[in-house]
Amino acid sequence: MSKACTNLNEERMRHSILRATCGICLAALAAFLPACRTTMTGSAPKPNDLVVGVCPDYPPLMFRQNDRLMGVEVELAAALGKALGRTVRFLEIRWEDQIESLMQGRTDIIMSGMTITDARKVRVAFSDPYIELGIMPLVRAHDAAKYTTPESILGGNARIGVKKGSTADVFANKYGRSSAITYVLPPNAHFFLINRRIDVYLHDGPGVIWLAAEHEADLQVIRKPLTRDQIAWALRKDDAEMLETVNKILAGWKKDGTLQRILHKWLPQIEANE
């Protein structure tokens, strides 16, 4: 082989390695970018469409897999759209911007595993709750014996990870040490735990149970809820008719088993809220 060909092949190899390295770096970077971007699924919404605000970083309630939205809230939204006779359009929005987007009329309803809180009730109206959950700790499997009580988690030296703006965020800042809190999106909790950047990740029970199932060799859930919270859908306060209609549909689902059927598919151990 000529020297020119050899140099050309070496140059091509260097470019291939560079492209592969860049690809790995971009993939690693993407893991730390916000999970939710503002995007609309499908075509642009029409006046009668039901625009649902979501942040798909909360499996099994709402998550993205193979570029598809999946989970409890996706199926409930589809069923709600059918009951209303409206086409569902999902609008992906950062969690901390969900309520603002609803109030501005960009979305019609938030269906993304939102907990009812007194602070949120000041700004939005909540439907009747459809499930009751609680914050649970997710820890490294070999450290599980260290974190069996709220005091060992919040009163000690544990470094705590939470999703920013979540009820776990409020809880940790109220009862723990704010200096020990790190904001971590649920999909990144495994990385932060096994690399010892945090010691405990606090999130709603179904979310941490799902994460532990994905990484059962590394992670374990402390199945003692630190809180009892109700999950519901948020609507604008001036949309009383919509709120009444949604609650009637939800009541029908509770009565005929539709709600429990959807919940059981994703959360076999969870009962619908009566």
C-alpha positions, 0 to 999 in steps of 0.5 A: 500500500502506498504511503499516501493511501496509508496516510489517508486511511489513518486520517479517516480513522482519526475522524471516525474516532473523533466522531465516536468520541463526540457521540459518546460525549453528547450522549453523556451530556444529554443525560444531565440536560432537563428531561422536558422540553417544550414540544407538541406531539402530533400536529398543531392543536385545533380549537377543540383539542385537549392540550395536556401538559406533561413532563415525562420524567416520572415513570411509571406515571409519565415517561418517554420510551423509544420516542413514545410517551407512555405510562398511567397518565398517558392512558388516562389522558387518552381515555379522558379525550375519548370521553370528552370527544376531543383529540388529545395533544401532549405538550411537554413542558418543564415541571416548574413551568407547568402551572404557569403554562396552564394559567396562560392558556397554553394547556387545558389540563396538567396530567403528569403525576401532580400532587395536591398541595395547599400552595398549588391550590392557590393558583389552580383547581384540582380534580378529585384525586385518583391515587394516594402515594407517598415520598419514599427513599431510594438508596444504594442496596448495600446502604439500606440498613443505614436509612430505615427511619426519617431521622437517619435520612433527614437528621444525619449526614445523608446527602439528599437528591430531589426533583426540583419543584416537587413535593419531595423538594419541599419536604426535604427543605422543610425537614432536612438540611438545605445544604445537603440537597442536590437537584436531580431528575429521576432518570439520573438518580441511579448515576448520582447514587452509584457514584456517591454524589448523593446518598438518598433520593426522595421521590414518590413511591411509584417512581422510586420503585420503578427506578429500583426495578430498573437497577435492582442490583444497585438500588433499593427502596425503603418502603416506608412512606415519609408522607401521604399525598394525593395525585390529581389533575390541575385545571384553571380556576376559571374553568369550572365547567371543565372541572365538573365534567372531569370529576364526573368522568373520573367518578364513573371510572372509579365505579366501573373499574376503568381507573383500577384497570389502568392503574393495575397495568402499571402499578399492580400494588396500588389501589385507586383513590376512592 
